[in-house]
């Protein structure tokens, strides 16, 4: 027995000595041949400027230091890859039959720069030949994950430049590991992407034809989402799965991270709508809370389907307890985008405050929109937009300072100061815009306060990013008739100006006051509005504003019976006062 143990010990020592002896072999003399072979295969320059040797291990490990690989000739940087250390662990026995079996890959201090040219060709495509067509799917053709080597990457920097837009995205990873687990792997990623901390962990199962992430968790900037995903590559790629999160904050990605549009509202940067044709999807997202700044949506559910390039994403959520619906549709082949949104009796004042836009409104509102456009950018889609938007704002208060920012004249035709100082009692506001080829016409526009009923007309040109609206005040009180001058709001959407339009004074003032009701209700003016018991539009406070908007826009409709007579009587009285003052 002792002899047997002695023999085993001798064999072990000889084997260990042989492995150690391998580490003493200088492979540097083979570096030129390796570099030349890489050049012939890729047309690029591979440089191994550091030591090239075999590391001490039961499975031989080829180690190269100070490695660089040149970029494509059209690239914007000279190097596509640099690394302080590359190590490949290779099984010995398969080498005897000329089969390369890489068991693990270790990379330290790597810097990889990926980019595309203006035609979308990547710098990872070598030579001029087109990529080989993918072979027809065969039963069991997927390569087992057991053939994938383990991966251990540290101090890794990755950058990607879009050749069409010039935008660069960057990621820096402290750790990227892929460790064998069962018949698959366990993956871990720790680092940051575009400055935001990112961590990912998941079990990976299946093969290269059908792979699945089980128990995946992704944490970005301190908020997490988790679930299961599956990718089927046997035909057209299809992604499916379900993701959930108790709370997710998108503020780090959307605030201050937008591109500079040179003062424009709608960006001309290309949208990747054509990428919808690349894969199909059947996903569901369920978030307990979605936060953007101070805006918080709760009970969010978002099923997403992509089928033959067509996207459907009907979102439902609640804002401060009020249901909100937003359905997004897109067609990647046609480059079209459509939105259908609605909310009833939501707190508009709180929303404006949460968005840091204004704290000068206290009122609830109904909203509805059906819009669609087509183009390769947000600007092109806006310029082609068709559809309609409806808005009803109910009783509340509004502060004149919100409009004084634009013009004091605009203040006087909307909420003149007087008995209530800077704050007016808001009775109702109505807005309907009909869009054709990016131009929205005000088919119904009226605002009623305790002092005035003001109607409006004009257009909003989204393609030209300009506004041209004319407001006509109709005082309820004779003491305010001096304010009955039209005011025009016009100019760029980002900085419109307002001033008196002295081409003519308002005649027929207050032609619809005293609670006049439009036959058919708000629905006759604003067809997208809900008239359910929970909606602002069903409250009955917008009769006068609706009648005034109807008359101003010429939309068909009648003012009913006794209310019409009362409105006409008051209107005639104020019109006569106006004629006496202005001489008309």
SULKAVEN-V227748 format. One record per residue. RES is the residue in one letter. PSI is psi in radians with two decimals (none if undefined). OMEGA is omega in whole degrees, 0 to 359 (* if undefined). Layout:
# SULKAVEN-V227748
res:psi:omega
RES:PSI:OMEGA
RES:PSI:OMEGA
This chain:
# SULKAVEN-V227748
res:psi:omega
X:-0.72:180
X:-0.67:178
X:-0.72:180
X:-0.77:179
X:-0.67:180
X:-0.74:179
X:-0.78:180
X:-0.74:181
X:-0.74:179
X:-0.75:180
X:-0.76:180
X:-0.77:180
X:-0.70:177
X:-0.72:180
X:-0.77:179
X:-0.69:178
X:-0.67:179
X:-0.73:179
X:-0.72:180
X:-0.66:180
X:-0.60:178
X:-0.60:182
X:-0.32:181
X:-0.16:181
X:2.21:178
X:1.92:180
X:0.02:184
X:-0.54:182
X:-0.28:178
X:-0.12:183
X:-0.77:180
X:-0.69:180
X:-0.69:180
X:-0.75:180
X:-0.71:180
X:-0.72:180
X:-0.71:178
X:-0.68:178
X:-0.73:179
X:-0.63:183
X:-0.55:188
X:-0.32:185
X:0.19:180
X:2.98:181
X:2.06:174
X:2.26:179
X:2.26:173
X:1.69:187
X:-0.21:178
X:-2.99:180
X:2.57:173
X:1.98:187
X:3.14:179
X:2.22:179
X:2.72:181
X:2.00:182
X:2.69:175
X:-0.56:173
X:2.07:185
X:2.41:181
X:2.09:177
X:2.15:185
X:2.23:175
X:2.41:182
X:2.64:181
X:1.13:183
X:2.47:175
X:2.62:180
X:2.18:189
X:2.77:180
X:3.01:174
X:2.73:183
X:-0.55:182
X:-0.03:185
X:2.81:182
X:-0.13:176
X:2.64:183
X:-0.55:185
X:2.37:173
X:-0.56:182
X:2.37:167
X:2.56:180
X:2.46:176
X:-0.60:183
X:2.31:172
X:2.29:180
X:2.22:178
X:2.15:177
X:2.06:189
X:2.33:177
X:2.43:185
X:-0.88:188
X:-0.76:179
X:-0.44:180
X:-0.48:180
X:-0.47:178
X:0.40:178
X:0.53:178
X:2.13:181
X:2.02:181
X:1.68:180
X:2.07:183
X:-0.60:180
X:2.71:178
X:2.25:176
X:2.28:181
X:2.27:178
X:2.38:175
X:0.74:182
X:2.56:176
X:1.94:183
X:2.29:180
X:1.93:178
X:2.48:179
X:2.85:175
X:2.74:173
X:-3.05:185
X:-0.29:178
X:0.04:177
X:0.07:179
X:2.30:183
X:2.65:178
X:-0.08:175
X:-0.03:175
X:2.14:186
X:2.46:178
X:-2.97:182
X:-0.15:183
X:2.50:177
X:2.65:179
X:2.46:180
X:2.42:180
X:2.55:181
X:2.27:181
X:2.69:178
X:2.48:181
X:2.36:177
X:2.70:179
X:2.17:179
X:0.30:183
X:-0.28:183
X:2.33:180
X:2.30:180
X:2.56:177
X:-0.30:178
X:-0.35:179
X:-0.19:181
X:2.26:181
X:2.68:173
X:2.70:186
X:2.37:176
X:1.83:184
X:2.38:177
X:2.64:179
X:1.06:188
X:2.23:178
X:2.30:182
X:2.32:176
X:2.52:179
X:2.21:179
X:2.19:176
X:2.02:184
X:-0.41:181
X:-0.67:183
X:-0.35:183
X:0.00:181
X:2.47:181
X:2.23:174
X:2.45:184
X:2.58:177
X:2.49:177
X:2.16:185
X:2.26:174
X:-0.60:185
X:2.34:170
X:2.01:181
X:2.58:176
X:1.74:186
X:2.42:181
X:2.38:178
X:1.96:183
X:-2.26:177
X:0.13:182
X:-2.44:183
X:2.83:168
X:2.12:184
X:2.46:177
X:2.31:177
X:2.28:178
X:2.19:179
X:-2.58:178
X:2.59:179
X:2.14:183
X:0.71:175
X:-0.11:180
X:2.27:178
X:2.37:182
X:2.37:171
X:2.54:183
X:2.45:175
X:2.45:180
X:2.66:167
X:2.43:180
X:2.18:182
X:2.90:176
X:-2.57:178
X:-2.97:184
X:-0.21:176
X:-0.71:179
X:1.85:182
X:2.65:181
X:2.49:171
X:2.16:181
X:2.29:179
X:0.64:182
X:2.47:174
X:2.29:178
X:2.16:179
X:2.14:181
X:2.18:178
X:0.65:174
X:-0.09:178
X:2.58:190
X:2.66:172
X:2.52:183
X:2.89:179
X:-2.81:181
X:2.48:177
X:2.61:177
X:2.42:178
X:2.11:180
X:2.03:182
X:0.24:184
X:-0.48:174
X:-2.22:172
X:2.31:183
X:2.37:177
X:2.25:179
X:2.28:180
X:2.77:178
X:-3.09:181
X:2.31:180
X:2.50:180
X:2.74:176
X:2.43:176
X:-0.67:180
X:2.37:179
X:2.31:183
X:2.01:181
X:0.06:183
X:-0.79:182
X:-0.41:185
X:-0.48:186
X:-0.38:181
X:2.12:176
X:0.10:181
X:0.05:181
X:2.84:179
X:2.82:180
X:2.02:181
X:0.23:179
X:0.58:179
X:-0.10:181
X:2.67:177
X:-0.77:184
X:2.20:183
X:2.53:175
X:0.08:178
X:2.43:183
X:2.44:173
X:2.49:183
X:0.75:183
X:-0.55:182
X:-0.34:180
X:-0.24:177
X:-0.39:180
X:-0.14:185
X:-0.46:182
X:2.82:172
X:2.79:182
X:2.63:173
X:1.60:187
X:2.73:173
X:2.40:178
X:2.34:177
X:1.99:182
X:2.27:175
X:-0.59:181
X:2.26:175
X:2.17:186
X:2.39:169
X:1.83:186
X:-2.14:178
X:-0.08:180
X:2.17:182
X:2.11:173
X:2.39:180
X:2.86:178
X:0.80:184
X:2.29:176
X:2.25:183
X:1.70:171
X:2.35:181
X:2.17:176
X:2.43:172
X:2.09:183
X:2.02:180
X:0.72:177
X:0.02:181
X:2.17:182
X:2.38:173
X:2.17:183
X:1.47:179
X:1.87:183
X:2.40:170
X:2.45:181
X:-3.11:176
X:2.42:173
X:2.01:185
X:0.76:176
X:-0.11:182
X:2.23:180
X:2.43:177
X:2.39:179
X:2.39:179
X:1.95:180
X:2.16:180
X:2.30:176
X:2.48:180
X:2.63:177
X:1.91:184
X:-0.64:182
X:-0.70:181
X:-0.25:183
X:0.68:183
X:2.71:181
X:2.34:180
X:2.55:181
X:2.35:174
X:1.93:186
X:2.60:177
X:2.60:175
X:2.45:181
X:2.33:174
X:0.71:177
X:2.77:185
X:1.62:182
X:-0.68:179
X:-0.78:179
X:-0.65:180
X:-0.76:178
X:-0.68:178
X:-0.73:180
X:-0.55:179
X:0.06:181
X:0.55:179
X:-0.75:182
X:2.58:173
X:0.38:189
X:0.17:180
X:2.37:175
X:1.65:183
X:2.79:176
X:2.83:188
X:2.83:168
X:2.57:180
X:2.50:175
X:2.47:179
X:2.39:171
X:1.87:186
X:2.55:175
X:2.57:180
X:3.06:183
X:2.40:179
X:3.08:183
X:-0.02:179
X:2.92:177
X:-0.66:179
X:-0.78:180
X:-0.69:179
X:-0.77:179
X:-0.68:182
X:-0.30:180
X:0.11:191
X:2.39:173
X:2.69:179
X:-2.66:187
X:2.59:171
X:2.45:178
X:2.47:177
X:2.30:173
X:2.20:177
X:2.26:184
X:-2.88:184
X:2.50:179
X:-2.68:178
X:2.66:180
X:2.45:184
X:2.36:185
X:-0.38:182
X:-0.38:178
X:-0.53:181
X:-0.33:179
X:-0.41:178
X:-0.61:180
X:-0.92:184
X:2.45:174
X:-0.53:178
X:-0.68:179
X:-0.63:176
X:-0.80:186
X:-0.49:180
X:-0.14:180
X:-0.94:182
X:1.30:183
X:2.48:176
X:2.68:182
X:-2.15:184
X:-0.59:184
X:0.19:178
X:-2.39:183
X:-0.20:184
X:2.29:179
X:2.66:174
X:2.06:180
X:2.19:178
X:-0.83:182
X:2.63:170
X:2.43:183
X:2.40:178
X:2.24:171
X:2.17:175
X:2.26:175
X:2.13:186
X:2.34:173
X:2.14:180
X:0.75:174
X:-0.03:179
X:2.10:179
X:2.14:178
X:2.33:179
X:1.69:179
X:-0.39:175
X:2.11:182
X:1.97:182
X:2.59:177
X:2.23:179
X:2.20:172
X:-3.01:178
X:-0.20:184
X:-0.60:190
X:2.74:160
X:2.04:182
X:2.22:177
X:2.79:181
X:2.78:176
X:2.87:179
X:-2.83:187
X:2.75:170
X:2.04:182
X:1.81:183
X:-0.58:178
X:-0.80:177
X:-0.14:180
X:0.88:179
X:2.77:180
X:2.51:177
X:1.69:182
X:2.44:177
X:2.14:180
X:2.33:180
X:1.96:181
X:2.54:177
X:1.64:185
X:2.52:174
X:-0.36:184
X:2.46:181
X:-0.52:183
X:-0.25:182
X:0.13:182
X:-0.47:179
X:-0.25:179
X:0.03:189
X:0.94:172
X:2.38:175
X:2.59:177
X:2.30:180
X:2.25:175
X:2.06:185
X:2.88:178
X:-2.93:180
X:2.60:179
X:-0.57:183
X:-0.35:182
X:1.15:179
X:2.76:176
X:2.75:181
X:2.59:177
X:2.89:181
X:2.41:174
X:1.71:188
X:0.30:179
X:-0.29:178
X:2.54:179
X:2.90:180
X:2.23:173
X:2.80:182
X:0.65:183
X:2.61:178
X:0.81:180
X:-0.18:179
X:1.65:177
X:-3.11:174
X:0.43:175
X:0.36:179
X:2.41:184
X:2.33:178
X:2.26:178
X:2.24:183
X:-0.10:178
X:-2.95:180
X:-0.52:182
X:-0.43:178
X:-0.50:179
X:-0.68:186
X:1.43:187
X:-0.33:180
X:-0.08:185
X:2.44:172
X:2.39:176
X:0.39:178
X:2.95:186
X:-0.37:182
X:-0.02:185
X:2.69:175
X:-0.67:183
X:-0.41:182
X:-0.03:186
X:-0.31:178
X:0.12:181
X:-0.12:189
X:0.29:182
X:-0.86:182
X:-0.78:180
X:-0.68:180
X:-0.74:180
X:-0.72:179
X:-0.73:179
X:-0.66:179
X:-0.79:181
X:-0.70:182
X:-0.65:185
X:-0.32:182
X:0.20:178
X:2.40:182
X:2.46:180
X:2.82:181
X:2.65:175
X:2.27:190
X:2.42:165
X:-2.06:186
X:-0.63:180
X:-0.63:179
X:-0.72:179
X:-0.76:179
X:-0.71:180
X:-0.72:181
X:-0.68:181
X:-0.84:178
X:-0.70:181
X:-0.75:179
X:-0.74:181
X:-0.85:181
X:-0.55:178
X:-0.71:179
X:-0.70:177
X:-0.74:180
X:-0.72:179
X:-0.65:179
X:-0.65:182
X:-0.77:189
X:-0.10:176
X:0.44:178
X:none:*
